[in-house]
Structure formats: C-alpha cells, structure tokens
Amino acid sequence: MSQMKPEKPLHHHHSRLLTRWPHHSNPYSPFSKLLFWSFCALSLFLAFFLLTPNSPSPNLHSTGDPTQNPSLRRSLRTTNWGGPAWEKKVRSSCRVRRSPNGLTVLVTGAAGFVGSHLSATLRRRGDGVLGLDSFNDYYDPTLKRARQAFLEKAGVFVVEGDINDAALLKKLFDVVPFTHVAHLAAQAGVRYALQNPGSYVRSNVAGLVSILEAAKSANPQPAIVWASSSSVYGLNSRVPFSESDRTDRPASLYAATKKAGEEIAHVYNHIYGLSITGLRFFTVYGPWGRPDMAYFFFTKDILKGKPITVFEGHGSAHTVARDFTYIDDVVRGCVAALDTAGKSTGSGGKKRGPAPLRVYNLGNTTPVPVSELVNILEKLLKVKAIRKVVKMPRNGDVPYTHANISLAERDLGYKPVTDLQTGLKRFVKWYLDFYSVKKGAIFFDSSIICISNMQGICSLFFFFLFSHFMLAFIDWYGSFMIGC
C-alpha cells in the first residue's frame, strides 16, 4: 500500500505574496491609502472648481460711491500706446481703399454695439477706419473683445483708450488727418444712473467735450456725427416724436446728459465752425447687441427658465411699447449722415464761416408692445416665458417711443426695412451660435460653462463614491491574489 506524499507547503508562495502585500491583514494598505487620498484630493479640487463662482460683474442694483467701490468704477485707464509699430497699425487701418470721396473715420465706442457694426460697414466699402474704445465693464467685456476680434479680421484696428485722454486724442489727430468722427462712445442705460451717476457725466458730457476739443483744434477739422438718443424727448406726450418737439423735460439722467450734449454741440458749431450731426437712436437691437437691453436678457432668461419682468404703464397708458429699430437700418442712417455731413469751416480752432448743425431721428416708425416682443421670442426660441408683469417703476423709463423720420427720409434717404419679427429671428440665430446654446446642452455664458451649486455638490458626492469603490476593489483584488 503506497503512501500518499504529503503536499508541499505553500509558505514560499505566501511569502512571495506577503512581500508584495506586506500588510494583507490591514484592509487599508499603503497603496490603497494612496489611492484613496488621491481621489479625495481630486474630488476636493473639482468641488472647489465647480462651486467657486465666476468673478462677479458689476452689480447694477447695488448702491455706493463709485470712487470708493471698485465694482462701480468705469474703466477710464489707457493702455500703452505710441511708437512706430503702433503708428503703423493706426495708419494701415486708416488707409482708404476706395476713390473718389473715400472717408477717413475715427469711430469712438468701436467695440460697442452700433460702433462695431458701423466700423465694419465703412471698412467693407473701402473707407479708412480707426476704432477707439475703453473696454469698460458696464457689461461683460468678453463680448466687446469678441467684437474687437471681428473688426481686426475686417481690417479695423481698435485703439484701447479713453475719450477723456486728451494726449491720446491729440496723438491720433496728429498721426491721421481724419475727415470724419463718428462719436458713438457713451455711458448707456437709464437705470444704472441711479447707482453711478458720475459715469454718465464723465462719458456723455465730459467725453463729448474732449472729442469736440480735439476736433476743433485739428487742421483740417473733421465733420462730427454723434449718437444722441430718443430719450431726449423725455416726458413729451406728443407722438410720433419729431425733431421740432420739446426736449427740455428729460425723464432720466441719461436723457439729460444727451440733451446737454446737443446743447454743447450747438456751442462748438457756433464758435468753432464744426460740422455736427446728432442722431437720435430709437431702441436699437440685433446681433452683437447690448446685454443690458430687454430683448437680450429676455432671451437669456427664457432659455434658462428664469422669470422675466414685463412692465406695464400707469393710469390709462397700460401698454409699454418701443420703436424697435434693427441695427442694419440704423447703420445705413449713420453712413448717410457721414456722407452728407458737409465740411467744417474752422481751421486750428478758428471759425471761417457757418457750418452745418443737424439732428435726426433714426427709428422704425412702428412701435411694438413689449409683451409682443416676448411673444415673438417665445416662438423663435420654442420656449414658454415665465412672465412677471409689474408696473413700470418711476426710474427714468418712458412708456412709449415713436419716431417721426420724415426729416431723415428727406435729407439722408433713410428708410428702415426690417420688421421686428425678421430682426429678432436674426438676433436669436446669432445668440444661439455665439453662446453655443443647443437643445439639451449645458448653457454657455461668455464661453464659460455655468454649472449650478447643486451640480457641483452632486459631482463631489460622485467622486467620493467612486474613490470608495476603487478602494474596495483594490482591497478585494489584493485579498483575491493572496488567496490564489
């Protein structure tokens, strides 16, 4: 009877495994701990990234002294300028490519809504164009930088600087003999004046004077076309608004600064012979528009599922309506004003004869209730708006605007052709493309993904859960290998 050979001991095999897993009796080996804390660190990092809010934009509803609160200050700084390379860019941008009668135009506020459209249009037809913009933070500068990039591709150089920088303006007029100035830089908006009134005086009054001072001292003097506003009609109840109507009862500080600008323009025309044309814009809208305008932030909030506030008037005037004017129509009016401006008659600050002084309404002549604007946006976005209807606050807004454009039709050949339905359709298409908004996708705001705090918390929980799962897997795998 044969004897069974005893099985070989397995202690050598175990010893090799124990060398590999020296603390198999401890469920948390060094490798497991390392993995665990690595995932913890990653989770904390991602949680911090997701939960930390983006740098806040200026709070338009806060109060305070703009000289003490940096978030309320306007950007009045001037970046470095001057030098051969800089002057070369300026001259190249101002090179006229059409003849005869090509213009050389300085466009202030060139990175703004109307300014960017006008600059691109003039450049496309062969005029020399130089932009000037301070890129302030009244609204998201990202949009202004995008407009700047668009203009650079079109061949327009935008100088970063402030219109109140007299040295910069003098330098620009020394480098380039501008034939025209399209002065569109301004502090816009009605309600923001309640928080930062000083910005309106600096931009709309002092800034206009700075431009006119530089222009009257230039030789030759350029013709000036500048942006006034339909807001100058203020409490005027006679409609449609005509250039001959009273404009001495402004309803807002913004309107008052624009009215002051019209009086200042009269002075410089009278004393220095500057050819000056004021354009009263009526609620301009369209692609690349201003985020503080109702149609723009209505679109943004409707897409996000947020309630929108729709104002209604007081007393018998329940309907709040605006003479919405599409950007292309306004730009055509601006170009016509430049082409027909007439020459300034001064030289080096001395008047030699009378010069043109004009003011025109640029509107659509078809006021539309704001409620109808929302109806159109709902159809285009295919999203139902959550409306909150409230009485219009007495903060400077007026319930109704309606332009009489007969004077602009006669002198400028101005004729708006874009109805609100068509204009908003073009705006919505631009908006969805620019902000990469797609059905079912995360909403993109200024190229930054907007993720809510709840999503961040869920992400944090997920990564902690995943780290524990990986820890359990590694321990199980170690135990499995030991038992093999």
C-alpha positions as CSV (number, residue, x, y, z in Angstrom):
1,M,0.0,0.0,0.0
2,S,1.5,3.1,-1.2
3,Q,1.7,6.1,1.0
4,M,0.4,9.4,-0.2
5,K,3.1,12.1,-0.5
6,P,2.5,15.0,1.7
7,E,1.5,18.2,-0.2
8,K,4.3,20.7,-0.4
9,P,3.9,23.6,1.9
10,L,2.7,26.8,0.4
11,H,4.6,29.0,2.7
12,H,7.0,30.0,-0.1
13,H,4.2,31.1,-2.3
14,H,2.6,33.0,0.6
15,S,5.9,34.6,1.4
16,R,6.2,36.0,-2.1
17,L,2.6,37.4,-1.9
18,L,3.3,38.7,1.5
19,T,6.3,40.5,0.2
20,R,4.0,42.0,-2.4
21,W,1.2,42.7,0.1
22,P,3.1,43.1,3.4
23,H,0.0,44.3,5.3
24,H,-2.6,42.0,4.0
25,S,-4.3,41.8,7.3
26,N,-4.8,45.5,7.2
27,P,-7.7,46.4,4.9
28,Y,-6.1,49.8,4.2
29,S,-2.7,49.0,2.6
30,P,-0.4,51.9,1.8
31,F,-1.3,51.6,-1.9
32,S,-5.0,51.7,-1.0
33,K,-4.4,54.7,1.2
34,L,-2.5,56.4,-1.5
35,L,-5.3,55.8,-4.0
36,F,-7.9,56.9,-1.5
37,W,-6.3,60.2,-0.7
38,S,-5.5,60.8,-4.3
39,F,-9.2,60.6,-5.2
40,C,-10.0,62.7,-2.1
41,A,-7.7,65.4,-3.4
42,L,-9.1,65.2,-6.9
43,S,-12.6,65.4,-5.5
44,L,-11.8,68.5,-3.4
45,F,-10.1,70.2,-6.4
46,L,-13.1,69.6,-8.7
47,A,-15.5,70.6,-6.0
48,F,-13.6,73.9,-5.5
49,F,-13.6,74.5,-9.3
50,L,-17.3,73.8,-9.7
51,L,-18.5,75.6,-6.6
52,T,-16.4,78.7,-6.8
53,P,-18.4,81.4,-8.6
54,N,-17.0,83.3,-11.5
55,S,-15.7,86.8,-11.0
56,P,-18.7,88.9,-10.4
57,S,-19.7,91.5,-12.9
58,P,-20.7,94.9,-11.6
59,N,-23.9,94.7,-9.6
60,L,-26.2,97.1,-11.3
61,H,-28.6,97.1,-8.4
62,S,-26.1,97.9,-5.6
63,T,-25.6,101.3,-4.2
64,G,-22.4,103.1,-3.2
65,D,-19.9,105.7,-4.2
66,P,-18.2,104.7,-7.4
67,T,-15.0,106.4,-6.2
68,Q,-14.9,104.0,-3.2
69,N,-16.4,100.9,-4.7
70,P,-14.2,99.5,-7.5
71,S,-17.0,97.4,-8.9
72,L,-18.8,100.7,-9.7
73,R,-15.9,102.4,-11.3
74,R,-15.8,102.8,-15.1
75,S,-12.7,101.8,-16.8
76,L,-11.0,105.1,-17.7
77,R,-7.5,103.8,-17.9
78,T,-5.4,104.0,-21.1
79,T,-3.1,101.2,-22.0
80,N,0.3,101.8,-23.6
81,W,0.1,103.5,-26.9
82,G,2.5,105.2,-29.3
83,G,5.7,104.1,-31.0
84,P,6.5,103.2,-34.6
85,A,4.7,99.8,-34.6
86,W,1.6,101.3,-33.1
87,E,1.5,104.2,-35.5
88,K,1.9,101.8,-38.4
89,K,-1.2,99.9,-37.3
90,V,-3.1,103.2,-37.0
91,R,-2.1,104.3,-40.5
92,S,-2.8,100.9,-42.0
93,S,-6.3,100.8,-40.5
94,C,-7.0,104.3,-41.8
95,R,-5.8,103.6,-45.4
96,V,-8.6,104.5,-47.8
97,R,-9.3,101.8,-50.4
98,R,-12.0,103.4,-52.5
99,S,-11.9,106.5,-54.6
100,P,-13.0,109.1,-55.1
101,N,-14.6,110.5,-51.9
102,G,-13.3,107.9,-49.6
103,L,-13.7,108.8,-45.9
104,T,-11.2,108.5,-43.0
105,V,-13.3,108.0,-39.9
106,L,-12.4,107.8,-36.2
107,V,-15.1,105.7,-34.6
108,T,-15.3,106.1,-30.8
109,G,-17.0,103.2,-29.0
110,A,-15.9,101.0,-31.8
111,A,-16.1,97.8,-29.7
112,G,-19.7,98.7,-28.8
113,F,-22.9,97.5,-30.4
114,V,-23.5,100.3,-33.0
115,G,-19.9,101.2,-33.3
116,S,-18.7,97.7,-34.3
117,H,-21.4,97.4,-37.0
118,L,-20.7,100.9,-38.4
119,S,-16.9,100.3,-38.4
120,A,-17.2,97.0,-40.3
121,T,-19.6,98.5,-42.8
122,L,-17.4,101.5,-43.5
123,R,-14.3,99.3,-43.9
124,R,-16.1,96.9,-46.2
125,R,-16.9,99.7,-48.6
126,G,-13.3,100.9,-48.6
127,D,-13.2,103.7,-46.1
128,G,-10.3,104.2,-43.7
129,V,-11.5,103.4,-40.2
130,L,-9.8,103.6,-36.8
131,G,-11.6,102.5,-33.6
132,L,-11.3,103.8,-30.1
133,D,-12.7,102.1,-27.1
134,S,-12.0,101.9,-23.3
135,F,-13.5,98.3,-23.0
136,N,-15.1,99.3,-19.7
137,D,-17.0,96.8,-17.5
138,Y,-20.6,98.3,-17.7
139,Y,-21.4,94.9,-19.3
140,D,-19.3,91.8,-20.0
141,P,-16.1,92.9,-21.7
142,T,-15.8,89.4,-23.3
143,L,-18.5,90.5,-25.8
144,K,-16.6,93.7,-26.6
145,R,-13.4,91.7,-27.1
146,A,-15.2,89.4,-29.5
147,R,-16.4,92.4,-31.4
148,Q,-12.8,93.7,-31.5
149,A,-11.6,90.4,-32.9
150,F,-14.3,90.5,-35.5
151,L,-13.1,94.0,-36.5
152,E,-9.5,93.0,-36.7
153,K,-10.4,90.4,-39.2
154,A,-12.2,93.1,-41.2
155,G,-9.0,95.3,-41.1
156,V,-10.1,97.7,-38.4
157,F,-7.6,98.5,-35.6
158,V,-9.2,99.4,-32.3
159,V,-7.1,101.5,-30.0
160,E,-7.7,100.8,-26.3
161,G,-8.0,104.1,-24.6
162,D,-10.4,106.6,-23.1
163,I,-12.1,109.5,-24.8
164,N,-11.2,111.8,-21.9
165,D,-7.5,111.2,-22.5
166,A,-6.6,114.5,-24.3
167,A,-3.0,113.4,-25.0
168,L,-4.2,110.2,-26.8
169,L,-6.7,112.1,-28.8
170,K,-4.1,114.7,-29.9
171,K,-1.8,111.9,-30.9
172,L,-4.4,110.3,-33.0
173,F,-5.3,113.5,-34.8
174,D,-1.6,114.2,-35.3
175,V,-1.0,110.8,-36.9
176,V,-4.1,110.7,-39.1
177,P,-6.0,113.6,-40.8
178,F,-9.5,112.3,-40.1
179,T,-12.2,113.6,-42.4
180,H,-14.9,112.5,-40.1
181,V,-15.5,111.4,-36.5
182,A,-18.4,109.0,-35.6
183,H,-18.7,109.6,-31.9
184,L,-20.6,106.7,-30.5
185,A,-18.9,106.1,-27.2
186,A,-21.2,106.8,-24.3
187,Q,-22.5,105.5,-20.9
188,A,-25.7,103.8,-21.9
189,G,-28.7,102.7,-20.0
190,V,-31.4,104.5,-17.9
191,R,-31.5,102.7,-14.6
192,Y,-27.8,102.4,-14.0
193,A,-27.7,106.2,-13.4
194,L,-29.4,105.6,-10.1
195,Q,-26.2,103.7,-8.9
196,N,-23.4,105.5,-10.8
197,P,-24.5,109.0,-12.0
198,G,-20.9,110.2,-12.3
199,S,-20.2,107.8,-15.1
200,Y,-22.8,109.5,-17.3
201,V,-21.3,112.9,-16.7
202,R,-17.8,111.7,-17.4
203,S,-18.7,109.8,-20.6
204,N,-21.6,111.7,-22.1
205,V,-20.7,115.2,-21.2
206,A,-17.0,115.5,-20.5
207,G,-16.3,112.8,-23.1
208,L,-18.2,114.7,-25.8
209,V,-16.3,117.9,-24.9
210,S,-13.0,116.1,-25.2
211,I,-13.8,114.8,-28.7
212,L,-15.0,118.3,-29.8
213,E,-12.0,120.0,-28.3
214,A,-9.7,117.6,-30.3
215,A,-11.7,118.1,-33.5
216,K,-11.8,121.9,-33.3
217,S,-8.1,122.1,-32.8
218,A,-7.3,119.8,-35.7
219,N,-6.2,121.0,-39.1
220,P,-8.2,120.2,-41.1
221,Q,-11.2,119.9,-38.8
222,P,-13.3,116.8,-39.3
223,A,-17.1,116.6,-39.6
224,I,-18.7,115.1,-36.5
225,V,-21.6,112.6,-36.4
226,W,-22.5,111.6,-32.9
227,A,-25.1,109.5,-31.1
228,S,-27.8,111.4,-29.3
229,S,-30.9,109.4,-28.1
230,S,-34.7,109.2,-28.4
231,S,-34.6,109.6,-24.6
232,V,-34.2,113.4,-25.0
233,Y,-37.9,113.5,-25.7
234,G,-38.5,112.6,-22.1
235,L,-42.0,113.5,-20.8
236,N,-43.1,114.7,-24.3
237,S,-46.6,113.2,-24.9
238,R,-46.9,114.2,-28.5
239,V,-46.4,111.3,-30.8
240,P,-44.8,110.5,-33.1
241,F,-41.7,112.3,-31.7
242,S,-40.5,114.9,-34.1
243,E,-37.2,116.8,-34.1
244,S,-39.1,120.0,-33.6
245,D,-40.8,118.8,-30.4
246,R,-39.8,120.0,-26.9
247,T,-36.8,118.2,-25.4
248,D,-36.4,120.2,-22.2
249,R,-38.1,117.7,-19.9
250,P,-35.8,114.7,-19.6
251,A,-37.1,111.8,-17.5
252,S,-33.6,110.3,-16.6
253,L,-30.1,111.4,-16.0
254,Y,-29.1,109.6,-19.2
255,A,-31.5,111.6,-21.2
256,A,-30.4,114.8,-19.5
257,T,-26.7,114.1,-20.5
258,K,-27.7,113.5,-24.1
259,K,-29.8,116.7,-24.1
260,A,-26.8,118.5,-22.7
261,G,-24.7,117.0,-25.5
262,E,-27.0,118.6,-28.1
263,E,-26.6,122.0,-26.5
264,I,-22.8,121.6,-26.3
265,A,-22.8,120.6,-30.0
266,H,-24.6,123.9,-30.8
267,V,-21.8,125.8,-28.9
268,Y,-19.0,124.2,-30.8
269,N,-20.7,124.6,-34.1
270,H,-21.4,128.3,-33.4
271,I,-17.9,129.2,-32.0
272,Y,-15.6,126.9,-33.9
273,G,-17.4,126.1,-37.2
274,L,-17.6,122.3,-36.6
275,S,-20.0,120.5,-38.8
276,I,-22.0,118.4,-36.3
277,T,-24.9,115.9,-36.8
278,G,-26.7,114.4,-33.9
279,L,-28.6,111.1,-34.4
280,R,-31.4,110.2,-32.0
281,F,-31.5,106.4,-32.0
282,F,-34.7,104.6,-31.1
283,T,-34.2,101.3,-29.3
284,V,-31.6,99.7,-31.5
285,Y,-31.5,95.8,-31.5
286,G,-29.9,93.0,-33.4
287,P,-26.9,90.6,-33.5
288,W,-23.9,91.6,-31.3
289,G,-26.3,93.7,-29.2
290,R,-26.0,95.1,-25.7
291,P,-26.7,92.6,-22.9
292,D,-28.5,95.3,-20.8
293,M,-31.2,95.6,-23.4
294,A,-34.6,93.9,-22.7
295,Y,-34.6,91.7,-25.8
296,F,-31.1,90.4,-25.0
297,F,-31.6,89.5,-21.3
298,F,-35.2,88.2,-22.1
299,T,-33.6,85.7,-24.5
300,K,-31.0,84.7,-21.9
301,D,-33.5,84.2,-19.1
302,I,-36.1,82.5,-21.2
303,L,-33.5,79.9,-22.2
304,K,-32.5,79.4,-18.6
305,G,-36.1,79.0,-17.5
306,K,-35.9,82.1,-15.3
307,P,-38.9,84.6,-14.9
308,I,-38.8,87.8,-16.9
309,T,-40.2,91.1,-15.7
310,V,-42.6,92.7,-18.2
311,F,-43.5,96.3,-17.4
312,E,-46.9,97.8,-17.9
313,G,-47.7,101.5,-17.8
314,H,-49.5,103.6,-15.2
315,G,-53.0,105.0,-15.5
316,S,-54.6,104.9,-19.0
317,A,-51.2,104.1,-20.6
318,H,-51.1,100.4,-19.8
319,T,-49.1,99.4,-22.9
320,V,-45.4,99.8,-22.8
321,A,-44.2,100.0,-26.4
322,R,-40.9,100.7,-28.1
323,D,-40.0,101.8,-31.6
324,F,-37.6,98.9,-32.1
325,T,-35.0,99.7,-34.8
326,Y,-32.9,97.0,-36.4
327,I,-29.1,97.6,-36.4
328,D,-28.7,97.4,-40.2
329,D,-31.2,100.2,-40.6
330,V,-29.5,102.4,-38.0
331,V,-26.1,101.8,-39.6
332,R,-27.4,102.8,-43.0
333,G,-28.7,106.0,-41.4
334,C,-25.2,106.6,-39.8
335,V,-23.4,106.1,-43.1
336,A,-25.8,108.5,-44.9
337,A,-25.2,111.1,-42.1
338,L,-21.4,110.8,-42.6
339,D,-21.7,111.0,-46.4
340,T,-23.9,114.2,-46.3
341,A,-22.3,115.9,-43.3
342,G,-20.8,118.8,-45.0
343,K,-17.4,120.3,-44.2
344,S,-16.4,122.0,-41.0
345,T,-15.4,125.6,-41.7
346,G,-12.8,126.2,-38.9
347,S,-9.0,125.7,-39.0
348,G,-6.9,125.3,-35.9
349,G,-9.8,126.4,-33.7
350,K,-10.8,129.5,-35.7
351,K,-14.1,129.7,-37.4
352,R,-14.2,131.0,-41.0
353,G,-17.9,130.7,-41.7
354,P,-21.2,128.9,-40.8
355,A,-21.2,125.1,-40.7
356,P,-24.0,122.5,-40.8
357,L,-25.7,121.7,-37.5
358,R,-28.3,118.9,-37.8
359,V,-30.3,116.4,-35.7
360,Y,-32.3,113.5,-37.0
361,N,-34.5,110.7,-35.6
362,L,-33.4,107.2,-36.7
363,G,-36.3,104.9,-35.8
364,N,-38.5,102.2,-37.3
365,T,-41.8,104.2,-37.1
366,T,-43.7,101.1,-35.8
367,P,-43.9,100.9,-32.0
368,V,-44.4,97.3,-30.7
369,P,-45.6,96.5,-27.2
370,V,-43.0,94.8,-25.1
371,S,-45.5,91.9,-24.5
372,E,-45.5,91.3,-28.3
373,L,-41.7,91.2,-28.2
374,V,-41.8,88.4,-25.7
375,N,-44.4,86.5,-27.8
376,I,-42.0,86.6,-30.8
377,L,-39.1,85.4,-28.7
378,E,-41.2,82.5,-27.3
379,K,-41.9,81.3,-30.9
380,L,-38.3,81.7,-32.1
381,L,-36.8,80.0,-29.0
382,K,-39.6,77.4,-28.8
383,V,-39.7,78.0,-25.0
384,K,-42.5,79.4,-23.0
385,A,-41.5,82.5,-21.0
386,I,-42.3,82.8,-17.3
387,R,-43.7,86.3,-17.2
388,K,-43.9,88.6,-14.1
389,V,-46.0,91.6,-15.1
390,V,-45.4,94.7,-12.8
391,K,-46.0,98.4,-13.0
392,M,-43.2,100.3,-14.6
393,P,-41.0,101.9,-11.8
394,R,-40.6,105.6,-11.9
395,N,-36.8,105.4,-12.5
396,G,-36.5,107.3,-15.8
397,D,-38.1,104.9,-18.3
398,V,-40.8,106.2,-20.5
399,P,-43.8,104.1,-21.5
400,Y,-43.8,104.8,-25.2
401,T,-41.5,105.8,-28.1
402,H,-42.4,106.5,-31.7
403,A,-40.2,108.2,-34.3
404,N,-41.2,110.6,-37.0
405,I,-38.4,110.1,-39.6
406,S,-39.7,112.4,-42.3
407,L,-36.6,114.7,-41.9
408,A,-34.2,111.8,-42.2
409,E,-36.0,110.5,-45.2
410,R,-35.7,113.8,-46.9
411,D,-32.1,114.6,-46.1
412,L,-30.5,111.2,-45.7
413,G,-32.6,109.0,-47.8
414,Y,-33.2,107.0,-44.6
415,K,-35.8,104.2,-44.9
416,P,-36.0,101.3,-42.4
417,V,-36.8,98.0,-44.0
418,T,-36.6,95.4,-41.2
419,D,-39.6,94.5,-39.1
420,L,-39.3,93.2,-35.5
421,Q,-40.1,89.5,-36.5
422,T,-37.3,89.4,-39.0
423,G,-34.8,91.3,-36.9
424,L,-35.4,89.1,-33.8
425,K,-35.0,86.0,-35.9
426,R,-31.6,87.2,-37.0
427,F,-30.7,88.1,-33.4
428,V,-31.7,84.7,-32.0
429,K,-29.7,82.9,-34.6
430,W,-26.6,84.9,-33.7
431,Y,-27.3,84.5,-30.0
432,L,-27.6,80.7,-30.2
433,D,-24.4,80.5,-32.3
434,F,-22.3,82.9,-30.3
435,Y,-23.2,81.4,-26.9
436,S,-23.2,77.8,-28.3
437,V,-26.7,77.2,-26.9
438,K,-28.1,73.8,-28.1
439,K,-31.1,71.9,-27.1
440,G,-30.4,69.6,-24.2
441,A,-26.9,71.0,-23.7
442,I,-25.4,72.9,-20.8
443,F,-25.9,76.6,-21.2
444,F,-22.7,78.6,-22.1
445,D,-22.4,82.1,-20.9
446,S,-19.5,84.2,-22.3
447,S,-17.7,80.9,-23.2
448,I,-17.7,79.8,-19.5
449,I,-19.8,76.8,-18.5
450,C,-22.4,77.9,-16.0
451,I,-22.8,75.0,-13.5
452,S,-25.1,75.3,-10.5
453,N,-24.1,74.6,-7.0
454,M,-26.3,71.6,-6.8
455,Q,-24.4,70.1,-9.8
456,G,-21.2,70.7,-8.0
457,I,-22.4,69.0,-4.9
458,C,-23.5,66.0,-6.9
459,S,-20.1,65.9,-8.6
460,L,-18.4,65.9,-5.2
461,F,-20.6,63.1,-4.0
462,F,-19.9,61.1,-7.1
463,F,-16.1,61.3,-6.8
464,F,-16.1,60.3,-3.2
465,L,-18.4,57.4,-4.0
466,F,-16.1,56.4,-6.9
467,S,-13.0,56.6,-4.7
468,H,-14.5,54.3,-2.1
469,F,-15.5,51.9,-4.9
470,M,-11.9,51.9,-6.2
471,L,-10.6,51.3,-2.6
472,A,-12.9,48.4,-2.1
473,F,-11.9,46.9,-5.5
474,I,-8.2,47.2,-4.7
475,D,-8.6,45.5,-1.3
476,W,-10.7,42.8,-2.9
477,Y,-8.1,42.3,-5.6
478,G,-5.3,42.1,-3.0
479,S,-7.3,39.5,-0.9
480,F,-8.0,37.5,-4.1
481,M,-4.4,37.4,-5.1
482,I,-3.3,36.4,-1.6
483,G,-5.8,33.5,-1.6
484,C,-4.6,32.2,-5.0
